[in-house]
Amino acid sequence: MENNTVYRQKKIIEILTLLHEGGEFEEAKRLFDESFDGVDVSEITAAERELIASGLDPSEIQHLCNVHAAVFKGSIRDIHRSNYEHEQPGHPVHTLKLENRVIRSLLEDEILGTFERFANGNFSQKQRLQNALSDLMQIDKHYTRKETLFFAYMERYGITAPPKVMWGVDDDIRHAIKDVNAYLTSENLAINPLRDKINHVVTEVEEMIFKEEEIMIPMVLDVFQLTDWQRIAEDSLDIGFAFIPKPLTWKPSKEALAQEKGQQKERAEAAKKAAAMTEAIAEDFPENEADPYEWQDEQLSEGKIVLPTGVLQLKELTAIFGVLPVDLTFVDKDDRVRFYSEGKNRIFPRTNSVIGREVINCHPHKSMHMVQKILDDFRSGERNEADFWINMHGKVIYIRYFAIRDTETNDYLGCLEVTQDITEIQKIQGENRLLNEET
């Protein structure tokens, strides 16, 4: 049987196309079993990229990716890893898998077990089931850390399509958990619909665990540098962890760093392969590429910053941004994030990994077109402001976007996002004058 790369890729595309066109799962599984004894993660994602390039909406792949995972599950080869630092406590991969272990236990031992007792007439278990489903909402931090950090570094190496698809599924899971929580407290509660909703959540979360551990992690282990993992570990502290206490501090060992230096060619080839299976960053991956995070290591001057309306020391300006009652994020004219303020209680998580990232990729797939529309309108001059307000975790969040333009030429310089918690502001009534401070 011919088994070269071109043949394998065409066969995988044929199988995925069959599924997307409504073909039977059993037929797709039969075709796979006849043609392969195993596939690499990169082969599956490369086939999905071909389908996207041919015009298929990424959301369609999102809806069917559980079926993809089921077809290939158990047949995905474990690709070569440059080192085994990821097995050490505190490494982001170790932390992600540890959280997944707790999530599995929560699903199987607590949620499903408690539901069955409740369904069999032990109605005293309802509160316990509510508590377990509320605990499951911690998964939001697990997904946020992945979306904010893992995806940002994947994009830097050109791995762009998988994050878009996975983020969409994450949002669907978040919505499904909220839905089953709401249904459990509704007046129209019935056992069979509740069973369906819980089984749906369990299936989706378990499938996401499979995709994280058997698709995403193997994809990036040979691509990310040890310094990338170290930054992800450090930035993870700003977002927090789900179901587990703060992990141990992890740093790459001297032995692993020395070993990695001798594997630059292999790492570059892995990055080329990973990039090629999505919207490739370049035809040839530059082996001696400058560190994309070099800006972090530059020593900022402690001198004066001269502004049109005054002069500030760098430490003064930094402190001002830190006490502002709003979160600021600046996106340059090329739609890349260049700055964010560091307040004590940020509304949306930001870490250093976001710097240089295309802002559209910092949003879920379903809202990307709206973000792009606002930026395009700012760039064309059609409008200068856009504002939104949402309810989140019992708070009212006001989000405003402003076009930033050159004061002399009116050229578009970028966009400023201003986010503010206005919950308490909405409660203000009457007056509270400065003179009232005396009393």
N, C-alpha and C positions, 0 to 999 in steps of 0.2 A: 504493500500500500504506500502510495506517495505520501510523505509526511513532512514536506519542507514547510518553511515559514509561510509562504504564500498560500499553500493548500490549507494549512491549519487555520489561517486567518479567514479565508473565504468560507470554510466550513462553520466556524464559530458565528460569522455574520449570518450565514444561512439559518443556523439554529435560532439566533436571536430574532431574525426577521420573521421566522415562522411563529414565534411566540407573540410578537407585536401584532401580527395579522390575525391573531385569534386561534392559532393552531393548538393542538392538544399537547399538554405537558408530557404525557407518556411518549408521544411521537418525538418531541424534542429530546427527551432523555434517551430514547432508543438511538437516534442519530448520533448523539454525543458518545454513547457507550460503544457504538460501532466504529467510531472514527478516532477516539482518543483513550489513552489510559491515564491521562492527567493533563492539566493546563496550567500555565503560569497566570498569576493575577494580571500581569501586563497584557496578556493575550485577550482576556475578557474585556478589559477596559479599552483596549485599542479597538476592538470590534464595536463597542458602544460609541466610541468617538467617530468611527466611520458612519454609523447610523445618524449621529447628530449632524455630521458634515453633509450628509445627503438630504438633510432637511427635516429630520425628526426632531420634534420639540423635546428638550431635555426632561421636561416634566412627564412625558410619556415613558421614558426610560425609568423615571422615578417610580411611576405607578407599577411597573412590572419588574423592578429590580429584585423583589422578593422571589419571583419566579425564576429569575436568572440565578440567584443564589442557590435555589433548590436544585436546579439542573446541574450545577457545577459542584455543589457541596460534596465534600469527601474526595474530590478529584483535583483539588488545587494543590499544586506542588509548592513545597516550602522553599522559597528562593534563597540563594546564598546571602548570608549576613556578614557584614564586615567585622563585627565584634559582638560580644554578648553583654555589653554594658546595660542593655535594656532590661536585663533580668535582675538588676540591682535595685533594692528598695529606694524609692525617691526618683528614679528615672521616670519620665512622663509615660512611657509605655507600661512600665510596671504598675504605676498608679492607675492608669486607665483600666488595665486588666483587673486590678484589685477591686476597683469600683464595680466593674462588670460582675465579678464574683458575688458581691453583696447584692447587686441588682437581681441576679438569677435566684439567689436565696429568697429575696423579698417576694419575687413573683411566684416561685414554686412552693415555698414552705409557708408563706404568710398569706398572700393575697388569694391564691387558688384554694389553699386549705381552708381558710376562714370563709371564703365564699361558699364552699360545699357544705360546711356546717350550717351557714345561714340559710342556704337553699333547702336544706333538709329539715328546716323548722326551728332551728336554734336561733331565734331572732335577737337574742342577747349579743350575738356576734356582729350585729350591724355596726356598732360604734367601732369595734376593733377593725372591721373591714374599711370603714371610713378613714381611720387613722393610718392604715397600711397604704391606702391609695393616696392619701395626703403626703405620706413619706415618699412615695414614688415620684412626686413632683420635684424632689431634689435632683432628679435626673436632668433638670434644666441646667444646672451648673456643669454637669458632666458634658452635655452637648455644647454649652457656651464655650467651655475651655477648648473643646475640639474645634469649633467653628472659628474662634478668635485666634488660636495659636497654631494648631496643626494645619488648618486650611491656609493660613497666611504664609507659612513656610512652603507648603506644597505649591502655592501659586508662584513663589519666587523661583522655583525650579521648573515652572511651566506646566505643572500638573493642575489643570484648571477645571476640567469637566467633572471629575468625581466629586470635588467639594460641592459644586452646584447641586448635583443630584442628591447627595447625602444630606445637605442642609435642608432641602425640601422635605425629605423623609423625616428628619428631626422635628420639623415644625408640625408635620402631620401627627407624630407621636405626642408632642406636647398637647395638641388640640384634642386628641383621643383621650388622654388622661384627664384633661379638664372636663370633657364630655361625660365620662363615666362617673366622675366625682359629682357633677351636677345631677346626673340621673339618679344616683344613689340617694340623694336628698329630696327628690321630687315627689309630689303627691301621686303621680301615676306609676310609681315603681312597680315593676313586675319581674319575676325571677328570670324567665327565658330571655327577654331583651337585655337584662343586666348580664346574664351569662355571655351573650353574644358580644357585648361591649368589652367585658373583661377579657374574654378569649382573644378578641382583636388586639387589645393593648398588649397582652402577653406575647402574642405572635409577632407583632411589629417590633417590640423591644428586643426580643430574642433574635430576630433576624438582623436588627441593627448591631447587636453584639457580634454576630457572625461577620458582618461586613467590616466592622471596625478591626476585629482581631485577625481575620483571614484574608481581607482584601486591602484595607487601608494601611495597616501597620506593615505587612510584608512589602507593600509598594514603596514605603518611605524609608525603611530601615537601611537600605543600601544607598539611599540618596542623601538624606540629611547628614550633616557633619555633626561630630560630637559637640562642637560649640553651639550648633543649632539646638540640640537637645538640652544643653545647659541653659540657654536663654529661655526655652519653653518651660523648663522646670522653675526658673526664677519668676517668670511672668505669671505662671500658674497661681502663685501666691496672691496675686492681685484679684483673681477671679474667685478662687476658693474651690472646695472639693465637695463631692457628693457622697454621702453615706459613710465616709471614713474620716478619721482625724487628719490633721496636717501631716503629710508624709515626711520622712527623713530628708535632710538636705543631701542632694546628689551632685557630684561633680565627676567628670570623666577621669579615670585613672591615668597616670603617666604612661603606663604600659599600653593602654588603649590609644592614647594620643599618638604615641610613637608608632604603633601598628598602623594607624590610619594614614600617617604620612606616606607609608609605602603602598597605599592603595588608592592614590588619587586618580590614577588612570581608570581603575575599575569603578570608582565612584562616579567619575565623569561619564563613563559609558552607561551606568545605571540611570543617571539623570537624563541622558539623551534618550534612552529607551522610554523612561517614564514620561518625558515631555512629548515625545513623538506620538504617544497614544492619546493625547488630548490636543489642545490648540498649542502646537509646539512653539517654544520660545525662540528657538534659532535652529538653523540647519545643522550647525556644528556647535555643540556645547563647549564653551571656552574653559579648558582645563585650568588655566591660570587666571580665571576671572577674579577681579578685585572683590574683596569681602563685601557683600551687599549691606552689611551692618557696620561698615567701617566708621560711619558717621557717629556711632555710639561711643567710639573710643577717642574721638577728637576732643582735645582740651579746649573748652570754651574760655574765652577771655574773661577775667574778673574785672575788666575795666568798665568805663562808663558807656552807657547806651544813650546816644543822643537822639531824641525824638523831636518832632516839630513843636511840641508843647511842653518840653521839659527834658531833664536828664535823670536817668535812673541807673543804679548799680544793678548788675545781673542778678544778684541775690535778692534785691528789692523787687525786681520785676517778677522773679520766680515766686516770691512770697505773695505778691498781689494776685497772681493767677491762682494760687493755692487757697485763697480765702473768698474768691468770687462766689456768689450764690448761684452761679450758672456753670455748666460744663461747656467748654469751647473746643471745637475741632475745626482745623483749617485744612481745606483741600485746594491744591494749587490748580492752575489753569489746565493742566494735563490730567486732572481728575484723580490725582494721587494724594493720599493723606500725608501732610507734612508737619503737623503740630497738633497736640491736644493738651489741655490744661489738666493739672492734677489737683483736684479738690479732695476734701476729706471723705465725701460721700458721693462718689460718681454714680450717676443713674444708669448709664450703660458702660460695661467694662471696656477699658482701653489699656493696651500694653504696648511696649516699645516695638513689638513685632508688627504693629499696624502701620508704622512709618514707612512710606514708600509704596504701600499697597494701593491698588486701584479701589477707590471708595465704593464702586458699584459691587465689588466682590465682598464688601463688608455687610451686605444686606442679603436676606433670603431671596431665592430666585423669584418668588411671586411678586416682590416689590422692586426688583431691579429696574423694570421699565419706567416706573414712576420716578425713581432717583435720577435715571438718565434723562428723563423729560425735563426735570427741574434744572439740571446742569446745562442742558442744551438751550433752554429758554434764557438762562442767565448769560450764557455765552453769546447768544444772538442779540441780547438786549431786550427781548420781548417782555421780561419782567425782572424785578430786582429782589423780590422777597417771596417766601412761601412759608406758611405756618400750619402746624397740625397739633392736636392735643389728643391724648389717649389716657385710658384708665389702666393702671398697671400696679398690681399688688396693693390695691387699696389707695393708691395715690393718683393724682391728676398730673400728668407730665405734659409740659408745653414745649414743643420743638419748633424752632424757627431756623430758616435758611436765608442767608443774605449774600447777594452777589457783591464781591469785592472788586473795585475798579480803580485804575490809576487816576489820581485826582487831576492830573494835567491832560493826559491823552484819552482818558475814559476807556483804555484797554482793559479787558477782562483779566483779572489777576487770580481769581479763584473764588471759593465759596466758604463762608463761615457758618458752621452749625452751632446754634445756641440752644442748650437743653436745660430746662428748669423744672423743679418740683414746685407746683403752685398750689398744692393742697391747702396749706395754711393761709396763703395769700387770699384764696377765695373766701375764707371765713372772716376777713377783716370787715369791720363795720364802724361807722362813726369816725372819730378822729383820735389821734394820739400825738399831740404836738410835742415839740422838743421841750417846751416849758413843763410838760407833765412829768418829765424825768425828775424834777425836784421833789415831787410827792411820791 
